[in-house]
Amino acid sequence: MGLVAGARASALVADPQDPALLGIPGDRWLDAQVFSSPVRPWRDVMVAGRWVIEDHHHPRQDVIARRFEAAMAGLWQAD
């Protein structure tokens, strides 16, 4: 079926200016992301037809970051 207007879709849009991708040919970006990149330079993310990250911004990123930090602090302080 492929991509069809009006159908649900999920997609990742890489940021070609991200340092993790500099110098890597475009046809090798997926390989670099899967096997060697310590970061995920996704500029935009679509899930089920809805953009959840646009221009590197998730609408709840501050809340998510605080919760992640608290969870990690709890793990590192656990006996």
C-alpha positions as CSV (number, residue, x, y, z in Angstrom):
1,M,0.0,0.0,0.0
2,G,2.8,2.5,0.8
3,L,2.2,6.1,1.9
4,V,-1.3,7.2,1.1
5,A,-2.8,10.7,1.8
6,G,-5.0,10.5,4.8
7,A,-3.7,7.2,6.1
8,R,-2.0,6.8,9.5
9,A,1.8,6.9,9.2
10,S,4.9,7.0,11.5
11,A,8.1,8.6,10.4
12,L,11.5,9.9,11.6
13,V,13.1,12.9,10.0
14,A,16.9,13.1,10.6
15,D,18.6,16.4,11.1
16,P,21.4,16.5,8.4
17,Q,23.2,19.2,10.4
18,D,23.5,17.1,13.6
19,P,27.2,16.4,14.3
20,A,26.5,12.7,14.5
21,L,25.7,12.7,10.8
22,L,28.3,15.1,9.4
23,G,30.4,13.5,6.7
24,I,28.3,10.4,6.5
25,P,26.7,9.8,3.1
26,G,22.9,10.0,3.2
27,D,22.5,6.4,2.1
28,R,24.4,5.3,5.2
29,W,22.6,7.4,7.8
30,L,20.4,4.5,9.0
31,D,23.5,2.3,9.4
32,A,25.2,5.1,11.4
33,Q,22.2,5.5,13.6
34,V,21.8,1.8,14.3
35,F,25.4,0.8,14.7
36,S,27.5,3.8,15.8
37,S,25.7,6.9,16.9
38,P,25.5,7.6,20.6
39,V,22.7,10.2,19.9
40,R,19.5,10.2,17.9
41,P,19.5,13.3,15.9
42,W,15.8,13.1,14.9
43,R,14.5,16.6,14.0
44,D,10.8,15.5,13.6
45,V,8.9,12.4,14.7
46,M,5.5,11.4,13.5
47,V,3.5,8.6,15.3
48,A,0.2,7.3,13.9
49,G,-0.2,10.3,11.6
50,R,0.4,12.9,14.4
51,W,3.6,14.9,14.8
52,V,4.9,14.4,18.3
53,I,8.3,16.1,17.9
54,E,8.8,19.1,15.6
55,D,12.1,20.9,15.0
56,H,13.6,18.9,18.0
57,H,10.8,20.0,20.3
58,H,8.4,17.7,22.2
59,P,5.6,19.7,23.9
60,R,6.2,17.9,27.2
61,Q,10.0,17.6,27.0
62,D,10.6,19.6,30.2
63,V,8.2,17.4,32.3
64,I,9.7,14.2,30.7
65,A,13.3,15.4,31.4
66,R,12.5,16.1,35.1
67,R,10.8,12.7,35.5
68,F,13.7,10.9,33.8
69,E,16.2,12.7,36.0
70,A,14.3,11.7,39.1
71,A,14.1,8.1,38.0
72,M,17.8,8.0,37.2
73,A,18.6,9.5,40.6
74,G,16.5,6.9,42.3
75,L,18.3,4.1,40.4
76,W,21.7,5.4,41.3
77,Q,20.8,5.9,45.0
78,A,19.2,2.4,45.3
79,D,21.1,-0.1,47.5
